[in-house]
Amino acid sequence: MGAHLHSDLNDTICALATPAGTGAIGVIRVSGSRAIEIVNILFKGKDLAAQASHTIHFGKITDGSRIIDEVLASLFVAPKSYTGEHTVELSCHGSTYIQQQILQLLVQHDCRLAKPGEFTLRAFLNKKLDLSQAEAVADLIASDSAESHKMAMQQMRGGFGAQINQMRTQLVNFASLIELELDFSEEDVEFAAREELLVLVSQIAALIQNLLDSFNYGNAIKNGIPTVIAGKPNAGKSTLLNALINEERAIVSDIAGTTRDTIEEAFVIDGITFRLIDTAGIRQHASDAIEEIGIERAFEKLQKASIIMYVFDATLTTAEQLTEELKLFSSYPAIVIPVANKTDALTHTSAFNQETVSISAKNNIGMELLKQRLVVAVRKDEIKNDIIITNLRHYEALKHTADTLQQVLNGIDMRISGELLALDIRKALFHLAEITGEVTTDDLLANIFSKFCIGK
Amino acid sequence: MGAHLHSDLNDTICALATPAGTGAIGVIRVSGSRAIEIVNILFKGKDLAAQASHTIHFGKITDGSRIIDEVLASLFVAPKSYTGEHTVELSCHGSTYIQQQILQLLVQHDCRLAKPGEFTLRAFLNKKLDLSQAEAVADLIASDSAESHKMAMQQMRGGFGAQINQMRTQLVNFASLIELELDFSEEDVEFAAREELLVLVSQIAALIQNLLDSFNYGNAIKNGIPTVIAGKPNAGKSTLLNALINEERAIVSDIAGTTRDTIEEAFVIDGITFRLIDTAGIRQHASDAIEEIGIERAFEKLQKASIIMYVFDATLTTAEQLTEELKLFSSYPAIVIPVANKTDALTHTSAFNQETVSISAKNNIGMELLKQRLVVAVRKDEIKNDIIITNLRHYEALKHTADTLQQVLNGIDMRISGELLALDIRKALFHLAEITGEVTTDDLLANIFSKFCIGK
């Protein structure tokens, strides 16, 4: 993309919009000023150019006398389409061969194969959605749990952009007042009350801090909560892992096609994805150099964990021993949940610390309680702001805004000139505008949209 | 399915119609008498029940206050739909999570998840297409070359069914005349001229024989032409294989998502799929028992081959040697193409037999000629009938018809009674009707449609 980003926009583009592979149907999307005209050449049926927007027409896609497929053509007349351009969606049989043939025909008739995310890029450039909404589209498609879905949906529906725009409007007003002062600078008038500015900027800075604080939570939700199961060998780690995963897998696989290969040990409770991390190597004392490396890695994982489940054999552990063993984890930022396993084999009543959850992983006892504790551990971290940041780019732009606003606050404190204040406020506005895409560069757009799938 | 096939038809069914996995969009199909009503409950936007058929509506799928997705709902009002029932297609974001959520919501609101092929089964039962057309839908989706696509398309468009029905009409007329005779049997009247019947049945039997003859070709086209590359070690077999495959692969992979894992060594020339079969083990004399097994297997492959390319090193082989070596293949039904390799290294002009194609696989010389020869070898086998049989079920029904018609011909010859003739003609009609599905059983339907993908 790069420098050609905008010059490409005159092309009419096409792509397969459904996942590749064999299925009942496939959808090919064509968008651009000539979309209807080009499809009309290949489409034998009604004259698509004479049809109303948002109507569906049965017909044949032909290459001369050769019939490629019987299709349904869905018509979207500009600007009433996803991209804001003329768009035709061809619903064809779900054969890779047929889809290929239709795309080749379109290309022969002056369409170009779309780049990843190019339909959404056009929607953004045609102001059908702002940049944070466009990014949310990709998040929505990638969402795989109720919580990550909720955050992406909220962002796509514009909640985040609206909050950013509200802050911008308030800052713009003040910037204008200050710039007005500059015009009258010889008269030494102060149009913008410094105290009011102080209050406003402080409020906005606090809001932004909330958003920044939500990032860790949001990011964890989006990528799954890193959850380490630690414990001595034979404490029942693997049995617990299986008990947690298998149950949830069964639910997930109720409907075909939900395979999630990337994170093998992920499972969902109450819409929150937990990412189980293996620390088989953990022992208190290494016997040799190789085991030491293993322990080092385990410690790295512990360092990054949000939750540590420390599983121990209840039949072999006293309350005093547990207290001692838990000290190993005191230096980590994670929430530690002690899990007393094999409690079904206990002959006496145990008295471990209050935090301890008693289970028998083998017999599936106490699993509901443990799951509740996992959810509580996450929700404890939840920020009460409606909007949650999940995108590193947004986080960085907000961080820059916060830093600049701090400079504004310092400036007011030091009673620096309106000229310098205005400069800093404009800088803060610039960073906020980056989020919604009011200011942007071709490189940034290319970078964002290249991560989309083709056809979106 | 089985006995419940028809009783299930009152259900409103739903399924993902696009391939599983993450993509730009996914389409969920809902069909049945309550399809519009049920989707309307979940759909926030216009009242779908008040909209015209073949229109598209933007809205949200919600579960109470929770927004699952922003979707486009395409409306098809019975009988103007694929199934002949009310149908709604929901085009949602291509997230597995979202698709799962929407399907779960539909199931909660009294939809049932569709069985494989159930939409097409309903289309058949509602007489939107005959059984051979329904079968062609699955063939069309599985088609992966121009020829297999052409045959499936023709069958789906009803060419085959029309030909069958024409034969049936002619036979029905005669059967009626003969049965009329039976009513007047005491009067010994002959309404149906035996000579006319003889001509008609002979014509139909010839047509059916044409169709039967086309099966081998059609089946080979559908599944790929089994093509064995044979030759001594170092003759250049692998180089030839790579030269043939790589070139064509490049073309196939112009468009993403066309990976075809099942037959690794398949390639397409002029729309015909050739399935290359490895016979590395072939030598004239086995040195031990294990090699003997290898040779046995190679011979099995040669037995099943339609084409054998016999590759030999032109620099090491005389015309006499070649003639001798080719004798090895004389007992196989395949067409043998002698391929003289390494001809670029020849210092003299060679004089192999006329059939021999001279190439240099390493330097890509002569490959076009070889490909033309492969295509000619296949087309030679092509039946000049417009309709080509590819389906074993059709083949068997036609075979039964042909056998029964032969009995009719014998019966006429032996001047058997009209009663017995009518019985045989009815039997032939029954077998023809099996093809288009005029007569069928639940088990047969279950068997046919269980091979479809879900959502079709």
Interface residues (C-beta under 8 A of the other chain):
Chain A: A15 L16 A17 T18 P19 A20 G21 T22 G23 A24 I25 G26 V27 R29 H54 T55 I56 H57 R66 I67 D69 E70 L72 S74 F76 E89 S91 H93 G94 S95 T96 Y97 I98 Q99 Q100 Q101 L103 Q104 L113 F119 V137 L140 I141 A142 S143 D144 S145 H149 K150 M153 M156 R157 D254 I255 A256 G257 T258 T259 R260 C453 I454 G455 K456
Chain B: A15 L16 A17 T18 P19 A20 G21 T22 G23 A24 I25 G26 V27 R29 H54 T55 I56 H57 R66 I67 D69 E70 L72 S74 F76 E89 S91 H93 G94 S95 T96 Y97 I98 Q99 Q100 Q101 L103 Q104 L113 F119 V137 L140 I141 A142 S143 D144 S145 H149 K150 M153 M156 R157 D254 I255 A256 G257 T258 T259 R260 C453 I454 G455 K456
